[in-house]
Amino acid sequence: MPTRSGSEYIEKIDNLHSSIWIDGQKVNGKISEHQAFKGVIKSQAALYDLQLKESNRDIMTFRSPVTGNLVGTSFLEPKTKEDLEKRRLMTQVWAKSSGGFLGRSPDYMNTVMMSFASAAAIFSEQDERFTKNMLTIFENAREQDLSFTHTFINPQVNRSSYYVENFTQTISAQTTEIKDDGIVINGARLLATQGGITDEILVFPANAAGHNKDLAYGFSIPSNTPGLKFLCREPFSYRDSAFDHPLGSRFDEVDSIVVFDQVLVPWDRVLFYENPLIAQKIYQESSFHLLAAHQVTCRRIIKLEMVLGIAQKLIDSIQVGEYQHIHEKISEIYVGLESLKALLLASEINAKADKWGTMVPDANPLQASILLFARLYPRCTEI
């Protein structure tokens, strides 16, 4: 199956009937019609439709190396600098649909899946079948145009820098049993944005995995796996009016705590388990961080363009364009925006292939862009 449409995405998510809880109640019926989720699901569906537009085909899709079908560019493993450019253009087409406010649009996790698949050989250090699992999961995702949420963080019970959980009461999700047909996970994890409204959830360990082997696991499972629950925060989409609430009504992605209630993860879904060394190496030796940072920076540029456009609309509406301090404030946003663009391009120009043959953007400009945006965006919204 090649790239899917927005209606196909909605139908698939509705038919999963994942266990999603909000306001103390389990969601029943079609999730796409629920007040808290219908806005973001509609917005996400629009992204899939953008892929299908003939005018976007060259940017948004590429030929599958397996089937020859057109599949999403968000799954493209970059082998050249031109591939990185194509990924940037793809991300920004999608980001313009939301003004950059969909932080977990499908291209984010598709990038993560691609980066782990490109370094899948790491998983063979425990078992060769785990490398095969990663490649199969990624190939299925690419060929079926699947969407993913993720959880990488343990619940923060104690704010000390070094904390080991009291395992007489399970809090952080951990491996509690090894069975013939898979591993059993029990406990909670943070923080699945769009939890329950994606096809699957990718689960990887936090840094604490280095202290306990039961926390050192990785796998991907469907969002409707028995025993898997998503406990959602209070939604921002409390009004339907896109006029009065243009962001909350469309783009509230709804974060959730993920609860594993004796969830069985089949062996063909396991990437590693009880292995702190692989838990560390997959982050250290793959290009996950840089490829994800590239996607994030592409989107953030569009978000700043949106903010700049809103600022200009305000100036035009109240006719204050002649004031010097207004010029100064607008220039501050503009300089920040152009700086981010330059850093992103520098990361692509200076890109090099990693040990797996993946073309990876230069770390220094991307790291600078992350630090810059963290200070720039609050200032821009203040302006």
C-alpha positions as CSV (number, residue, x, y, z in Angstrom):
1,M,0.0,0.0,0.0
2,P,1.5,3.4,-1.0
3,T,1.0,6.7,0.7
4,R,-2.5,6.9,2.3
5,S,-5.1,9.5,2.3
6,G,-6.5,11.5,5.2
7,S,-9.7,9.5,5.3
8,E,-7.8,6.2,5.3
9,Y,-5.8,7.5,8.4
10,I,-9.0,8.5,10.2
11,E,-10.7,5.2,9.4
12,K,-7.7,3.2,10.7
13,I,-7.4,5.2,13.9
14,D,-11.1,4.9,14.6
15,N,-11.1,1.1,14.0
16,L,-8.2,0.6,16.5
17,H,-10.5,1.4,19.5
18,S,-7.4,2.0,21.6
19,S,-7.9,2.4,25.4
20,I,-7.8,6.2,25.8
21,W,-8.9,7.9,29.0
22,I,-9.7,11.6,29.4
23,D,-11.5,13.5,32.2
24,G,-11.7,10.3,34.1
25,Q,-13.7,8.5,31.4
26,K,-12.7,5.9,28.8
27,V,-13.4,7.2,25.3
28,N,-16.0,5.1,23.5
29,G,-17.1,5.3,19.9
30,K,-15.1,7.0,17.1
31,I,-12.1,8.8,18.5
32,S,-12.2,11.2,15.5
33,E,-15.5,12.5,16.7
34,H,-14.5,13.1,20.3
35,Q,-14.3,16.8,21.3
36,A,-10.7,16.5,22.6
37,F,-9.3,14.8,19.5
38,K,-11.4,15.7,16.4
39,G,-9.5,18.9,15.7
40,V,-6.0,17.4,15.7
41,I,-7.1,14.3,13.9
42,K,-8.6,16.4,11.1
43,S,-5.5,18.5,10.9
44,Q,-3.3,15.3,10.8
45,A,-5.5,13.8,8.1
46,A,-4.9,17.0,6.0
47,L,-1.2,16.2,6.1
48,Y,-1.7,12.8,4.5
49,D,-3.9,14.4,1.8
50,L,-1.1,16.9,1.0
51,Q,1.2,13.9,0.2
52,L,-1.2,12.8,-2.5
53,K,-1.4,16.2,-4.3
54,E,0.3,15.8,-7.7
55,S,2.0,19.2,-7.2
56,N,3.7,17.9,-4.1
57,R,4.7,14.5,-5.4
58,D,8.4,15.2,-6.1
59,I,8.9,16.6,-2.6
60,M,6.6,14.5,-0.5
61,T,7.2,11.1,-1.9
62,F,9.9,8.7,-3.3
63,R,9.9,5.3,-4.8
64,S,10.0,2.4,-2.3
65,P,13.2,0.3,-2.7
66,V,11.0,-2.8,-2.1
67,T,7.8,-2.3,-4.0
68,G,8.4,0.7,-6.2
69,N,5.3,2.4,-4.9
70,L,5.4,6.1,-3.9
71,V,6.0,6.3,-0.2
72,G,6.4,9.3,2.2
73,T,9.6,11.3,2.1
74,S,9.5,11.3,5.9
75,F,10.7,7.7,5.7
76,L,13.6,8.5,3.4
77,E,17.1,7.6,4.7
78,P,19.3,10.4,3.4
79,K,22.3,9.2,1.5
80,T,23.2,12.5,-0.1
81,K,23.0,16.2,0.8
82,E,20.2,16.4,-1.8
83,D,18.3,13.9,0.2
84,L,18.6,16.1,3.3
85,E,17.3,19.0,1.3
86,K,14.3,17.0,0.1
87,R,13.6,16.0,3.7
88,R,13.7,19.7,4.7
89,L,11.3,20.7,1.9
90,M,8.9,17.9,2.8
91,T,8.9,18.8,6.5
92,Q,8.2,22.4,5.7
93,V,5.3,21.7,3.4
94,W,3.7,19.8,6.2
95,A,4.6,22.4,8.8
96,K,3.0,25.2,6.8
97,S,-0.3,23.4,7.1
98,S,-0.2,24.0,10.9
99,G,2.0,27.1,11.1
100,G,4.5,24.8,12.7
101,F,2.3,24.1,15.7
102,L,2.0,20.4,15.2
103,G,5.1,19.4,17.0
104,R,4.5,15.7,16.6
105,S,3.3,15.5,13.0
106,P,4.1,12.1,11.5
107,D,7.4,13.2,10.0
108,Y,8.9,13.5,13.5
109,M,8.5,9.9,14.5
110,N,9.1,8.7,11.0
111,T,12.5,10.4,11.2
112,V,13.2,8.6,14.5
113,M,12.1,5.2,13.1
114,M,14.4,5.8,10.1
115,S,17.4,6.7,12.2
116,F,17.0,3.6,14.4
117,A,16.5,1.4,11.3
118,S,19.6,2.8,9.7
119,A,21.6,1.7,12.8
120,A,19.7,-1.6,13.3
121,A,22.8,-3.6,13.4
122,I,23.3,-2.5,17.0
123,F,20.4,-4.7,18.0
124,S,22.2,-7.8,16.8
125,E,24.7,-7.5,19.6
126,Q,22.0,-9.1,21.7
127,D,20.2,-11.2,19.0
128,E,20.3,-11.1,15.2
129,R,16.5,-11.4,15.1
130,F,16.2,-8.0,16.8
131,T,17.9,-6.3,13.9
132,K,15.5,-8.1,11.6
133,N,12.6,-6.9,13.8
134,M,13.7,-3.3,13.5
135,L,14.0,-3.4,9.8
136,T,10.7,-5.2,9.4
137,I,8.8,-2.8,11.6
138,F,10.3,0.2,9.7
139,E,9.6,-1.4,6.3
140,N,6.0,-2.0,7.3
141,A,5.6,1.5,8.6
142,R,7.1,2.9,5.3
143,E,5.0,0.7,3.0
144,Q,1.7,1.3,5.0
145,D,2.4,5.0,5.8
146,L,1.9,4.3,9.5
147,S,2.0,7.0,12.3
148,F,3.8,6.6,15.6
149,T,3.8,8.1,19.1
150,H,6.6,7.4,21.5
151,T,7.6,7.3,25.1
152,F,11.2,7.6,26.2
153,I,10.9,8.8,29.8
154,N,10.2,7.2,33.2
155,P,7.8,9.0,35.6
156,Q,9.7,11.4,37.9
157,V,9.0,10.2,41.4
158,N,12.0,11.8,43.0
159,R,13.8,14.9,41.6
160,S,17.3,13.9,42.9
161,S,19.9,13.5,40.2
162,Y,20.4,9.8,41.1
163,Y,17.2,7.9,41.9
164,V,16.6,4.2,42.0
165,E,13.0,3.1,42.3
166,N,11.7,1.1,45.2
167,F,10.6,-2.0,43.3
168,T,8.2,-3.2,46.0
169,Q,5.7,-1.0,44.2
170,T,5.9,-0.8,40.4
171,I,5.8,2.8,39.1
172,S,8.2,3.0,36.1
173,A,7.3,0.5,33.4
174,Q,9.6,-2.5,33.6
175,T,10.1,-6.0,32.4
176,T,8.3,-8.2,34.9
177,E,8.4,-11.6,33.0
178,I,10.1,-13.3,30.1
179,K,7.8,-15.7,28.4
180,D,8.0,-18.1,25.4
181,D,6.0,-15.7,23.3
182,G,7.5,-12.4,24.4
183,I,8.3,-10.0,27.3
184,V,5.8,-8.7,29.8
185,I,5.8,-4.9,30.6
186,N,4.1,-3.5,33.7
187,G,4.1,0.1,34.9
188,A,3.9,3.7,33.6
189,R,5.9,5.8,31.2
190,L,5.9,9.5,30.0
191,L,5.0,11.3,27.8
192,A,3.1,10.1,24.7
193,T,2.1,13.1,22.6
194,Q,-0.9,12.1,20.4
195,G,-1.1,8.9,22.5
196,G,-3.8,6.6,21.2
197,I,-4.4,8.5,17.9
198,T,-1.4,6.9,16.1
199,D,-1.1,3.4,14.6
200,E,1.7,2.4,16.9
201,I,3.8,3.4,19.9
202,L,7.6,3.2,20.0
203,V,9.0,2.5,23.5
204,F,12.6,3.1,24.3
205,P,14.4,3.5,27.6
206,A,15.4,6.6,29.5
207,N,18.9,7.2,30.9
208,A,17.8,5.4,34.1
209,A,18.0,2.2,32.2
210,G,21.7,2.1,33.0
211,H,20.9,1.5,36.6
212,N,18.5,-1.4,36.2
213,K,18.3,-4.0,33.5
214,D,14.5,-4.3,33.8
215,L,14.2,-0.7,32.5
216,A,16.4,-1.4,29.5
217,Y,14.1,-2.5,26.7
218,G,12.9,-1.3,23.3
219,F,9.9,-2.3,21.2
220,S,7.1,-1.0,19.0
221,I,3.5,-2.2,19.4
222,P,0.1,-1.3,18.0
223,S,-1.8,1.4,20.0
224,N,-4.6,-1.0,20.7
225,T,-2.4,-3.8,22.2
226,P,-4.3,-5.4,25.2
227,G,-3.4,-3.9,28.5
228,L,-2.1,-0.6,27.0
229,K,-3.8,2.5,28.2
230,F,-3.3,6.2,27.5
231,L,-4.3,8.6,30.3
232,C,-4.6,12.0,28.8
233,R,-4.2,15.5,30.2
234,E,-6.9,18.1,30.2
235,P,-7.5,19.1,26.5
236,F,-7.0,22.7,25.2
237,S,-9.6,22.1,22.5
238,Y,-12.5,23.0,24.7
239,R,-14.2,25.1,22.0
240,D,-14.9,24.2,18.3
241,S,-14.5,27.8,17.1
242,A,-11.5,28.0,14.9
243,F,-12.1,31.8,14.8
244,D,-11.8,32.3,18.6
245,H,-9.4,29.4,19.2
246,P,-7.4,28.9,16.0
247,L,-4.7,26.8,17.7
248,G,-6.5,24.8,20.4
249,S,-9.4,23.8,18.1
250,R,-7.0,22.5,15.4
251,F,-3.6,21.5,16.8
252,D,-4.0,20.3,20.5
253,E,-2.0,17.0,20.3
254,V,-3.0,15.9,23.8
255,D,-0.1,14.5,25.9
256,S,-0.7,11.3,27.8
257,I,0.8,9.0,30.4
258,V,1.2,5.5,29.1
259,V,0.2,2.6,31.4
260,F,1.3,-0.9,30.7
261,D,-1.0,-3.3,32.5
262,Q,0.8,-6.6,32.1
263,V,1.3,-5.9,28.4
264,L,2.7,-8.8,26.4
265,V,5.2,-7.7,23.7
266,P,5.6,-10.5,21.1
267,W,9.2,-11.4,20.2
268,D,8.8,-10.1,16.7
269,R,8.2,-6.7,18.2
270,V,11.1,-6.7,20.6
271,L,14.3,-4.8,19.7
272,F,16.2,-5.5,22.9
273,Y,15.5,-6.3,26.6
274,E,17.4,-6.4,29.9
275,N,20.3,-4.9,28.1
276,P,21.5,-1.5,29.4
277,L,24.5,-1.5,27.0
278,I,22.3,-1.5,23.9
279,A,20.0,1.1,25.6
280,Q,23.0,3.4,25.6
281,K,24.6,2.5,22.3
282,I,21.4,3.1,20.2
283,Y,21.5,6.7,21.3
284,Q,25.3,7.2,21.2
285,E,26.0,5.4,17.9
286,S,23.0,6.1,15.8
287,S,22.3,9.5,14.3
288,F,18.9,9.7,16.0
289,H,19.6,13.0,17.8
290,L,20.9,14.9,14.8
291,L,18.3,13.7,12.3
292,A,15.5,14.5,14.7
293,A,17.0,17.9,15.4
294,H,17.1,18.6,11.7
295,Q,13.4,17.8,11.4
296,V,12.6,19.9,14.4
297,T,14.6,22.9,13.2
298,C,12.8,22.7,9.8
299,R,9.5,23.0,11.5
300,R,10.6,25.7,13.9
301,I,11.5,27.9,11.0
302,I,8.0,27.7,9.8
303,K,6.7,28.4,13.3
304,L,8.8,31.6,13.5
305,E,7.6,32.7,10.0
306,M,4.0,32.3,11.4
307,V,4.8,34.4,14.4
308,L,6.4,37.1,12.2
309,G,3.3,37.1,10.0
310,I,1.0,37.5,13.0
311,A,3.2,40.4,14.2
312,Q,3.0,42.1,10.8
313,K,-0.8,41.6,10.8
314,L,-1.1,43.3,14.2
315,I,1.0,46.2,12.9
316,D,-1.1,46.6,9.8
317,S,-4.4,46.3,11.8
318,I,-3.6,49.0,14.3
319,Q,-1.5,51.1,11.9
320,V,1.7,51.5,14.0
321,G,4.2,50.7,11.3
322,E,5.8,54.1,11.4
323,Y,7.2,53.8,14.9
324,Q,10.9,53.2,15.4
325,H,10.5,50.8,18.4
326,I,8.1,48.7,16.2
327,H,10.7,48.5,13.5
328,E,13.2,47.3,16.1
329,K,11.0,44.6,17.5
330,I,10.1,43.2,14.1
331,S,13.7,43.2,13.1
332,E,14.5,41.2,16.2
333,I,12.1,38.4,15.0
334,Y,13.4,38.7,11.5
335,V,17.1,38.4,12.5
336,G,16.3,35.3,14.7
337,L,14.4,33.7,11.8
338,E,17.2,34.3,9.3
339,S,19.8,33.0,11.8
340,L,17.8,29.7,12.1
341,K,17.6,29.4,8.4
342,A,21.4,29.9,8.0
343,L,22.2,27.4,10.7
344,L,20.0,24.8,9.1
345,L,21.6,25.3,5.7
346,A,25.0,25.2,7.3
347,S,24.2,21.8,8.9
348,E,23.2,20.5,5.4
349,I,26.2,21.9,3.6
350,N,28.6,20.4,6.1
351,A,26.8,17.1,6.4
352,K,28.8,13.9,6.3
353,A,27.9,10.2,6.1
354,D,27.9,8.4,9.5
355,K,29.3,4.8,10.1
356,W,26.0,3.4,8.7
357,G,26.2,5.3,5.4
358,T,23.4,7.8,6.4
359,M,24.0,11.4,5.4
360,V,23.8,13.3,8.7
361,P,23.7,17.1,9.2
362,D,26.6,18.8,11.0
363,A,26.1,18.8,14.7
364,N,27.4,22.3,15.6
365,P,25.0,24.4,13.7
366,L,22.0,22.2,14.7
367,Q,23.0,22.4,18.4
368,A,23.4,26.2,18.1
369,S,19.9,26.4,16.5
370,I,18.4,24.5,19.4
371,L,19.9,26.8,21.9
372,L,19.0,29.9,19.9
373,F,15.3,28.8,19.5
374,A,14.9,28.1,23.2
375,R,15.7,31.8,23.9
376,L,14.3,33.3,20.8
377,Y,10.7,31.9,20.8
378,P,9.7,33.2,24.2
379,R,11.0,36.6,23.2
380,C,9.1,36.5,19.9
381,T,5.8,35.7,21.6
382,E,6.5,38.4,24.1
383,I,7.0,40.9,21.2
